[in-house]
């Protein structure tokens, strides 16, 4: 069972999380990773990342990383509001519409 779930907004964001993954492995903290965009995968987000499903998977913390926008961590936090699973939002950089398009 994973203690930490890392959710990124796109496949390209995995590279930007490389140091996070190395640190988690070094500290021997179990984690899993998923790609889920609020915009492109909204259905999957609200069906697969519910508090109940994450609790059943043993997730105790969610790290939501995306470029420039806070939508992903905000949506995940809303889905988990009834569960004691904190969501940490990580901005992976970029600040213009061109950067996040």
N, C-alpha and C positions, 0 to 999 in steps of 0.2 A: 504494500500500500504506500502511496506517495503522501508525504507530509506537505510538500509544497507543489502547487500547480503553477506553472509559468504559461501564461497565455499571451501570444503576440498577435498583432494585427495583420501581419503578412509574412510570407516565407522569408522575404528579405530581412525582416526584423530579427530572425534567428542569429544572423551574423553579428548583429549589434549587441546581442545578449551573450556572446561567447565568454566574456569574463565572468558573468554571473554563473553560467553553467560550470566553468572551471572551479570557481569558488565553492559552489555547492558540492561538487564531486570531491574536492580537497577536504572539505569539512565532513564528508560522508553523510550529507543530508539527502535523504531520498526525495526525488522530484520527478515530475512528468511534465511534458510540454505539449502544447497544442497551438495551432493557428486558427484564429477565429476573428474575422472582421465584423464589427457591428453593422457595417454597411452591406457587405457581400454575403455574410452568413448569419443574418439575424435569426432565421428559424432555428438553426443549429444552436445558436447562443442561448435562446430561451428554452430549448428542450434538453440540451446536454449539460448545461452549466447551472442547473438549479441547485439550491442549497441541499436538498435531499440527496441528489445524485452525488454531489461532491462529498457530503458527509459519509455516504455509503462507501466511497472510494478512499476514505481516510484522509482527505485533504484538510489541512488545518490552516493554511495560508494560501492566498492567491496573489501572484505577482502578475499584473496586467501591464504589458509594455507595448507602446505604440508611438508612432511618429506624431509629434506636435499636438495631438488632440487628446482630450480627457474622456472621450466617449466610451472607450472600452472599459476602463476601470469603473466609470460611473455606472454603466449598465450592469456590469458584474456585481458591483456593490448593491445595486437595487434588487438583483435576483437573489442575493444572499442575506437580505435584511433580517429575515427571521431566523438566521443561523449564526452562531458565533464564529464565523469564518471571515477574518479581516481581508481586505483587498488593498494591496499596495500598488498605486499607480506610478509607472515609470515613463517619463517622457524620453523618447529615444532621439530627440533632436528634430530640427526642422521647424520652421515657424511661418512659412508662407503657403498659400494654396498650391503653388508649384511644387513645394517640397512634399506635400502630403497627397498629391494627386497620383 
